[in-house]
Amino acid sequence: MNWIKETVLPRFKAFVKRDEPEEILWVKCKSCLQMIFHKEFHESNNVCKACGYHDHLSAKERIEFIFDKDSIENISIPKLNTDPLKFKDKKKYSDRLQEAQNKTKLDDALLVCFGSINNIPLVIACFDFSFMAGSMGRQVGNGLILAAEEAIKRKCSLMVVPSSGGARMQEGIFSLMQMPRTTIAINRLKKAKLPYIVLLANPTTGGVTASFAMLGDIHIAEPGAIIGFAGRRVIEETVKEKLPEDFQTAEYLKSHGMVDLVIPRSEQKQTISNLLKTLTFYKK
């Protein structure tokens, strides 16, 4: 009986045992390394109360935080052939997409929704950095075009929240085509005389910055957000100079006229609401 108790039974229990997910109680701030109680961190919308560092929000979390409760209407983006180039590096692109979809429960890096912010109608196109670093491929480009079309159809403002590493290299030239496509979509929105607000989250870089992300009527940025086209190291090697420590931060861009406002998350909903009232002469 000993071999059954000592060998067979433990293996059988290990086989049928369900792994219970461990409850996360504490989060370490990525900036000051302060340990924060997870519930408090979530309630402050992933902002460290010790140093003010703004950590990533998922697209779903951000939309729920900005919009009024029970006002959110999801706008689905039509699905495409996922891998037009049959691209493969260390993994197949189709496998990377599947992994990202399983991880985030999203179809791609962009979530488009209609809702209200303090009772003012608004369409939001929000990036999720957790989905392949928020990279922009055809599906994201289609989503941004759809968001602009929905805003025009509903005669309301559009706000885009980019958080992206830029164009998605696995889609090659198709990803670069999204830069002019999204620019044209924003120009159509402006011809309809509808406000376009951009809320720049950390990071906003590459082809995203070089297209729709810097075409807003008003540019808001989160504190400490990195915003730029090429990376710091690439620029330093090109110009052969040492750049300032705060180069490409939201605060640096505001001081140089590239960003209008740097607003912490706790003030964003009210600030955006006030801007929309001013831009649309909205009355209850």
C-alpha positions in Angstrom: 0.0 0.0 0.0 2.9 2.3 0.6 3.7 2.7 -3.1 0.0 3.6 -3.8 0.0 6.3 -1.0 3.4 7.7 -1.8 3.5 7.5 -5.6 0.1 6.9 -7.3 -2.1 9.0 -5.0 0.0 12.2 -5.1 0.2 12.0 -8.9 -3.6 11.4 -9.2 -4.3 14.4 -6.9 -2.0 16.6 -8.9 -3.7 15.6 -12.1 -7.3 16.4 -10.9 -6.4 19.4 -8.7 -7.6 22.7 -10.0 -5.2 25.6 -9.7 -6.9 28.4 -7.9 -5.8 31.9 -9.1 -4.0 33.7 -6.4 -5.6 37.0 -5.2 -3.3 40.0 -5.8 -3.2 42.1 -2.7 -0.3 44.4 -3.4 1.1 46.2 -6.4 4.6 47.8 -6.7 4.8 51.2 -8.3 6.9 51.1 -11.4 8.3 54.5 -10.7 8.9 54.9 -6.9 8.7 51.1 -6.1 6.2 51.9 -3.3 4.0 48.9 -2.4 0.3 49.9 -2.9 -2.7 48.0 -1.7 -4.3 46.6 -5.0 -7.8 47.8 -4.1 -6.6 51.4 -3.5 -4.5 51.3 -6.7 -7.6 50.2 -8.7 -9.8 52.8 -7.1 -7.4 55.5 -8.1 -7.5 54.3 -11.7 -3.9 52.8 -11.6 -2.3 56.0 -10.3 0.3 55.8 -7.5 -0.8 58.0 -4.6 2.8 58.3 -3.4 4.5 59.7 -6.5 1.6 60.3 -9.0 2.9 57.8 -11.6 0.2 56.9 -14.1 0.3 53.2 -14.9 -1.4 51.6 -17.9 -5.2 51.3 -18.0 -6.8 48.7 -20.3 -9.1 50.1 -23.0 -12.1 48.7 -21.2 -11.1 50.3 -17.8 -10.4 53.7 -19.4 -13.8 53.8 -21.2 -15.6 52.8 -18.1 -13.7 55.5 -16.1 -14.5 58.3 -18.6 -18.0 57.5 -19.7 -21.1 58.0 -17.5 -22.4 54.7 -16.0 -24.8 52.7 -18.1 -24.3 54.9 -21.2 -21.7 52.8 -23.0 -22.6 51.3 -26.4 -19.9 49.1 -28.0 -19.3 49.7 -31.7 -17.9 46.5 -33.2 -15.1 46.7 -35.8 -15.6 44.2 -38.7 -13.0 41.4 -38.6 -10.5 41.0 -41.4 -8.2 38.3 -42.8 -5.8 38.3 -39.8 -2.5 37.5 -41.6 -2.4 38.9 -45.2 1.3 38.5 -45.6 1.6 35.1 -43.8 4.3 36.8 -41.7 6.5 34.8 -39.4 9.5 35.8 -37.2 10.1 33.7 -34.1 6.4 33.0 -34.2 3.6 33.1 -36.8 1.8 36.4 -36.7 -1.5 34.5 -36.5 -0.2 32.9 -33.3 0.8 36.2 -31.8 -2.6 37.6 -32.5 -4.3 34.6 -30.9 -2.1 35.0 -27.8 -2.9 38.7 -27.5 -6.7 38.0 -28.0 -6.6 35.3 -25.3 -4.7 37.6 -22.9 -6.8 40.8 -23.4 -10.2 39.3 -24.5 -10.1 41.9 -27.4 -10.2 41.3 -31.1 -7.4 43.9 -31.6 -5.7 46.8 -30.0 -8.6 49.3 -30.4 -11.9 49.5 -28.7 -14.6 51.9 -30.1 -17.6 53.0 -28.1 -20.3 55.6 -28.0 -21.6 57.0 -24.7 -21.9 60.2 -22.7 -19.6 62.1 -20.5 -21.6 64.2 -17.9 -24.5 63.7 -20.3 -22.6 65.0 -23.4 -22.5 62.5 -26.3 -19.1 61.3 -27.4 -17.5 58.6 -29.5 -14.2 57.2 -28.0 -11.6 55.1 -29.9 -9.3 53.8 -27.2 -6.0 51.8 -27.6 -5.1 48.9 -25.3 -1.3 48.8 -25.0 -1.5 45.2 -23.7 -2.5 44.0 -27.2 0.8 43.8 -29.0 2.0 47.1 -27.6 -1.0 48.9 -29.0 0.4 48.6 -32.5 -1.6 49.8 -35.5 -2.5 47.4 -38.2 -5.5 47.3 -40.7 -8.0 46.4 -38.0 -7.0 49.4 -35.9 -7.0 51.6 -38.9 -10.5 50.4 -39.8 -11.6 51.0 -36.2 -10.4 54.7 -36.3 -12.2 55.3 -39.6 -15.3 53.7 -38.2 -15.1 55.9 -35.1 -14.9 59.0 -37.2 -17.8 57.9 -39.3 -19.9 57.2 -36.2 -19.1 60.6 -34.8 -20.2 62.2 -38.1 -23.4 60.1 -38.2 -24.3 60.8 -34.6 -23.2 64.5 -34.9 -21.0 64.3 -31.8 -17.4 64.8 -30.9 -14.7 62.2 -31.3 -11.9 61.5 -28.7 -9.0 59.1 -29.5 -6.8 57.8 -26.7 -3.6 56.4 -28.3 -1.2 54.3 -26.3 1.0 52.6 -28.9 4.4 51.6 -30.1 3.5 52.6 -33.6 2.7 50.7 -36.8 2.5 46.9 -36.6 5.6 45.5 -38.4 3.9 42.1 -39.0 1.6 43.7 -41.5 4.3 45.5 -43.4 3.1 48.1 -45.9 -0.5 47.5 -44.9 0.3 49.0 -41.5 1.9 52.1 -43.0 -1.1 52.6 -45.2 -3.2 53.3 -42.0 -1.4 56.6 -41.5 -2.9 58.4 -44.5 -6.2 56.5 -44.1 -6.7 57.7 -40.6 -5.6 61.2 -41.5 -8.3 61.3 -44.2 -10.9 60.1 -41.7 -10.0 62.9 -39.3 -10.1 65.5 -42.0 -13.6 64.4 -42.9 -14.6 64.8 -39.2 -13.2 68.3 -39.3 -15.0 69.2 -42.5 -18.2 68.2 -40.6 -17.1 70.8 -38.0 -17.1 68.3 -35.2 -14.6 68.5 -32.3 -11.7 66.1 -32.2 -9.8 65.6 -28.9 -6.7 63.5 -28.4 -5.8 62.2 -25.0 -2.2 61.0 -25.2 -1.4 58.1 -22.9 2.0 56.5 -22.2 3.5 55.8 -24.7 2.4 57.3 -28.0 5.1 56.8 -30.6 5.9 55.9 -34.2 3.4 56.0 -37.0 0.6 56.7 -34.5 2.2 60.0 -33.5 3.0 60.7 -37.2 -0.7 60.6 -38.2 -4.0 61.0 -36.3 -2.5 61.4 -32.8 -1.2 64.9 -33.5 -4.1 66.2 -35.5 -6.4 67.0 -32.6 -8.2 70.3 -32.1 -7.0 69.9 -28.5 -4.2 67.7 -27.2 -4.4 66.5 -23.6 -1.6 64.3 -22.2 -1.3 62.2 -19.0 1.5 63.2 -16.6 4.8 61.6 -17.6 3.6 60.1 -20.8 6.3 59.5 -23.4 5.2 61.1 -26.8 7.4 61.1 -29.9 8.2 59.5 -33.2 11.6 57.9 -33.1 13.1 56.6 -29.8 15.5 58.7 -27.7 18.5 56.6 -28.5 17.9 56.8 -32.2 17.6 60.6 -32.1 20.8 61.0 -30.0 22.8 58.8 -32.4 21.4 60.8 -35.3 22.0 64.4 -34.0 25.2 63.4 -32.0 23.9 65.2 -28.9 22.8 64.4 -25.5 19.1 65.2 -25.1 17.4 66.6 -21.9 16.4 64.1 -19.3 12.7 65.0 -19.7 12.8 64.8 -23.5 9.6 63.5 -25.1 7.7 63.6 -21.8 4.2 65.2 -21.8 5.5 68.1 -19.7 8.4 68.8 -22.1 6.1 68.8 -25.1 3.6 71.1 -23.3 6.5 73.6 -22.6 7.4 73.5 -26.3 3.8 74.0 -27.6 3.1 70.4 -28.8 0.6 69.6 -26.1 -2.2 71.9 -24.8 -2.8 70.4 -21.4 -1.3 67.8 -19.0 -4.1 66.5 -16.8 -4.0 63.8 -14.1 -6.7 61.1 -14.4 -8.6 62.4 -11.4 -9.4 65.6 -13.3 -9.8 64.2 -16.9 -13.5 63.5 -16.9 -14.5 67.0 -15.7 -11.9 68.7 -17.9 -13.0 66.8 -21.1 -16.6 67.5 -20.2 -15.9 71.3 -19.9 -14.0 71.3 -23.2 -16.8 69.5 -25.0 -19.3 72.0 -23.6 -17.2 74.9 -24.9 -16.5 73.3 -28.3 -20.1 72.3 -29.0 -22.0 75.0 -27.0 -23.8 72.1 -25.4 -26.8 72.8 -23.2 -28.7 70.3 -21.1 
